[in-house]
Amino acid sequence: MSYNTWIHKFSRQLVKPLINTPVTPNHLTTGRLLCGLGAAGCFSAGTQVWNWSGAALFLLSMVLDRADGELARLSGKTSRFGAFYDLVTDAICNSVIFFGIGYATMQNGFGVWGLLLGIIAGISVSIIFIIIMQTEALHGHGTATFDARAGFDPDDAMIIVPLAIAMGFGTPLLITAAVISPLAAIYICRDLYRRRKQLLADKA
């Protein structure tokens, strides 16, 4: 999305000691993936203790998500594979988190509708990242970024997820996400398709 949000600035300071070490950006991306999957698993349990654990893991995964790119830029270890791996990991983590919440909601009395809402939200998020990956694959890394406003970009909205779950608002969050995520997917996809047309026109 953007590369200079508050979370990026925080992550930038954390990775500076890693610049001349064997730790690579892909190591951090893998850590992000494991934390994201772990958070989804915790949320699927639906109990307070697991929700708090999931919230902590997901917040850590968000920091690692920014940290891998910061380490790549600071150490000069950027690569096309790393950028692709990062986007795929983002898509997986930001999707399965809703699957986990949906499963917990289903088990806690909401029935199959809880899982369905989780699937709707998760697939909508996946579509956004698929379009981003397609755009950057065709036109280069960074062509699908969004400008940060007040130090936040659209991807930072995911911080609401662990905070809401930790405070016990899982079901309202899931319902809201199932409504807003498809609308956000439509808006972002339209914006990225507009950019792609403009980029193709500029190259013509």
Secondary structure, 3 states (H helix, E strand, C coil): CCCCCHHHHHHHHHHHHHCCCCCCHHHHHHHHHHHHHHHHHHHHHCCHHHHHHHHHHHHHHHHHHHHHHHHHHHHCCCCHHHHHHHHHHHHHHHHHHHHHHHHHHHHHHHCHHHHHHHHHHHHHHHHHHHHHHHHHHHHCCCCCCCCCECCECHHHHHHHHHHHHHCCCHHHHHHHHHHHHHHHHHHHHHHHHHHHHHHHHHHC
